[in-house]
């Protein structure tokens, strides 16, 4: 699926930067669409995945374990029965991929001075080499809320939160299913970062 072009009225923001930046989706996908913003302390906010997301992960892991258990049980009984092995790798691989996506941290940390989306805490060098996942908090100019117009047979209604940097570049944070919740999270982030929210979600 490819995002369509859309016209955005930025006059309400009364800021020349709003007219210069891109208002198209920063990322085509469904990253973090059920996450919630959690305050760890006064200097750290984190988007965390819901515990309910573990249910599917555990289910696939259990199916993988059942398949390998069946394989070894028959092997110990003197039978070589390879049919369960593909299911072990398929379900095990799905469990690992889902857990990997579920556990990726999305962090705003004032003590470190950075935003990052990933397991590696950023440094000045990583921010320069991977600008899509990291940003210095002092470079964040505004928060951008948009509703990407998707094409396809099934129209998935999601909302996207991005960081607008002083350079005019954007850094994708996440997409979310709930406009109400994402607006609330953006408001909390706005107070935390002391930057405005540019919201064009209708």
Secondary structure as a PSIPRED ss2 file (coil, helix, strand):
# PSIPRED VFORMAT (PSIPRED V4.0)

   1 X C   1.000  0.000  0.000
   2 X C   1.000  0.000  0.000
   3 X C   1.000  0.000  0.000
   4 X C   1.000  0.000  0.000
   5 X C   1.000  0.000  0.000
   6 X C   1.000  0.000  0.000
   7 X C   1.000  0.000  0.000
   8 X C   1.000  0.000  0.000
   9 X C   1.000  0.000  0.000
  10 X C   1.000  0.000  0.000
  11 X H   0.000  1.000  0.000
  12 X H   0.000  1.000  0.000
  13 X H   0.000  1.000  0.000
  14 X C   1.000  0.000  0.000
  15 X C   1.000  0.000  0.000
  16 X H   0.000  1.000  0.000
  17 X H   0.000  1.000  0.000
  18 X H   0.000  1.000  0.000
  19 X H   0.000  1.000  0.000
  20 X H   0.000  1.000  0.000
  21 X C   1.000  0.000  0.000
  22 X C   1.000  0.000  0.000
  23 X C   1.000  0.000  0.000
  24 X C   1.000  0.000  0.000
  25 X C   1.000  0.000  0.000
  26 X C   1.000  0.000  0.000
  27 X C   1.000  0.000  0.000
  28 X C   1.000  0.000  0.000
  29 X C   1.000  0.000  0.000
  30 X C   1.000  0.000  0.000
  31 X C   1.000  0.000  0.000
  32 X C   1.000  0.000  0.000
  33 X C   1.000  0.000  0.000
  34 X C   1.000  0.000  0.000
  35 X C   1.000  0.000  0.000
  36 X E   0.000  0.000  1.000
  37 X E   0.000  0.000  1.000
  38 X E   0.000  0.000  1.000
  39 X E   0.000  0.000  1.000
  40 X E   0.000  0.000  1.000
  41 X E   0.000  0.000  1.000
  42 X C   1.000  0.000  0.000
  43 X C   1.000  0.000  0.000
  44 X E   0.000  0.000  1.000
  45 X E   0.000  0.000  1.000
  46 X E   0.000  0.000  1.000
  47 X E   0.000  0.000  1.000
  48 X E   0.000  0.000  1.000
  49 X C   1.000  0.000  0.000
  50 X C   1.000  0.000  0.000
  51 X H   0.000  1.000  0.000
  52 X H   0.000  1.000  0.000
  53 X H   0.000  1.000  0.000
  54 X H   0.000  1.000  0.000
  55 X H   0.000  1.000  0.000
  56 X H   0.000  1.000  0.000
  57 X H   0.000  1.000  0.000
  58 X H   0.000  1.000  0.000
  59 X H   0.000  1.000  0.000
  60 X H   0.000  1.000  0.000
  61 X H   0.000  1.000  0.000
  62 X H   0.000  1.000  0.000
  63 X H   0.000  1.000  0.000
  64 X H   0.000  1.000  0.000
  65 X H   0.000  1.000  0.000
  66 X H   0.000  1.000  0.000
  67 X H   0.000  1.000  0.000
  68 X H   0.000  1.000  0.000
  69 X H   0.000  1.000  0.000
  70 X H   0.000  1.000  0.000
  71 X H   0.000  1.000  0.000
  72 X H   0.000  1.000  0.000
  73 X H   0.000  1.000  0.000
  74 X H   0.000  1.000  0.000
  75 X H   0.000  1.000  0.000
  76 X H   0.000  1.000  0.000
  77 X C   1.000  0.000  0.000
  78 X C   1.000  0.000  0.000
  79 X C   1.000  0.000  0.000
  80 X C   1.000  0.000  0.000
  81 X C   1.000  0.000  0.000
  82 X C   1.000  0.000  0.000
  83 X H   0.000  1.000  0.000
  84 X H   0.000  1.000  0.000
  85 X H   0.000  1.000  0.000
  86 X H   0.000  1.000  0.000
  87 X H   0.000  1.000  0.000
  88 X H   0.000  1.000  0.000
  89 X H   0.000  1.000  0.000
  90 X H   0.000  1.000  0.000
  91 X H   0.000  1.000  0.000
  92 X H   0.000  1.000  0.000
  93 X H   0.000  1.000  0.000
  94 X H   0.000  1.000  0.000
  95 X H   0.000  1.000  0.000
  96 X H   0.000  1.000  0.000
  97 X H   0.000  1.000  0.000
  98 X H   0.000  1.000  0.000
  99 X H   0.000  1.000  0.000
 100 X H   0.000  1.000  0.000
 101 X H   0.000  1.000  0.000
 102 X H   0.000  1.000  0.000
 103 X H   0.000  1.000  0.000
 104 X C   1.000  0.000  0.000
 105 X C   1.000  0.000  0.000
 106 X E   0.000  0.000  1.000
 107 X E   0.000  0.000  1.000
 108 X E   0.000  0.000  1.000
 109 X E   0.000  0.000  1.000
 110 X C   1.000  0.000  0.000
 111 X C   1.000  0.000  0.000
 112 X C   1.000  0.000  0.000
 113 X C   1.000  0.000  0.000
 114 X E   0.000  0.000  1.000
 115 X E   0.000  0.000  1.000
 116 X E   0.000  0.000  1.000
 117 X E   0.000  0.000  1.000
 118 X C   1.000  0.000  0.000
 119 X C   1.000  0.000  0.000
 120 X C   1.000  0.000  0.000
 121 X C   1.000  0.000  0.000
 122 X C   1.000  0.000  0.000
 123 X C   1.000  0.000  0.000
 124 X H   0.000  1.000  0.000
 125 X H   0.000  1.000  0.000
 126 X H   0.000  1.000  0.000
 127 X H   0.000  1.000  0.000
 128 X H   0.000  1.000  0.000
 129 X H   0.000  1.000  0.000
 130 X C   1.000  0.000  0.000
 131 X C   1.000  0.000  0.000
 132 X C   1.000  0.000  0.000
 133 X C   1.000  0.000  0.000
 134 X E   0.000  0.000  1.000
 135 X E   0.000  0.000  1.000
 136 X E   0.000  0.000  1.000
 137 X H   0.000  1.000  0.000
 138 X H   0.000  1.000  0.000
 139 X H   0.000  1.000  0.000
 140 X E   0.000  0.000  1.000
 141 X E   0.000  0.000  1.000
 142 X E   0.000  0.000  1.000
 143 X E   0.000  0.000  1.000
 144 X E   0.000  0.000  1.000
 145 X E   0.000  0.000  1.000
 146 X E   0.000  0.000  1.000
 147 X C   1.000  0.000  0.000
 148 X C   1.000  0.000  0.000
 149 X C   1.000  0.000  0.000
 150 X C   1.000  0.000  0.000
 151 X C   1.000  0.000  0.000
 152 X C   1.000  0.000  0.000
 153 X C   1.000  0.000  0.000
 154 X C   1.000  0.000  0.000
 155 X C   1.000  0.000  0.000
 156 X C   1.000  0.000  0.000
 157 X C   1.000  0.000  0.000
 158 X C   1.000  0.000  0.000
 159 X E   0.000  0.000  1.000
 160 X E   0.000  0.000  1.000
 161 X E   0.000  0.000  1.000
 162 X E   0.000  0.000  1.000
 163 X E   0.000  0.000  1.000
 164 X E   0.000  0.000  1.000
 165 X E   0.000  0.000  1.000
 166 X C   1.000  0.000  0.000
 167 X C   1.000  0.000  0.000
 168 X C   1.000  0.000  0.000
 169 X C   1.000  0.000  0.000
 170 X E   0.000  0.000  1.000
 171 X E   0.000  0.000  1.000
 172 X E   0.000  0.000  1.000
 173 X E   0.000  0.000  1.000
 174 X E   0.000  0.000  1.000
 175 X E   0.000  0.000  1.000
 176 X E   0.000  0.000  1.000
 177 X C   1.000  0.000  0.000
 178 X C   1.000  0.000  0.000
 179 X H   0.000  1.000  0.000
 180 X H   0.000  1.000  0.000
 181 X H   0.000  1.000  0.000
 182 X H   0.000  1.000  0.000
 183 X H   0.000  1.000  0.000
 184 X H   0.000  1.000  0.000
 185 X H   0.000  1.000  0.000
 186 X H   0.000  1.000  0.000
 187 X H   0.000  1.000  0.000
 188 X H   0.000  1.000  0.000
 189 X H   0.000  1.000  0.000
 190 X H   0.000  1.000  0.000
 191 X H   0.000  1.000  0.000
 192 X H   0.000  1.000  0.000
 193 X H   0.000  1.000  0.000
 194 X C   1.000  0.000  0.000
 195 X C   1.000  0.000  0.000
 196 X E   0.000  0.000  1.000
 197 X E   0.000  0.000  1.000
 198 X E   0.000  0.000  1.000
 199 X E   0.000  0.000  1.000
 200 X C   1.000  0.000  0.000
 201 X C   1.000  0.000  0.000
 202 X C   1.000  0.000  0.000
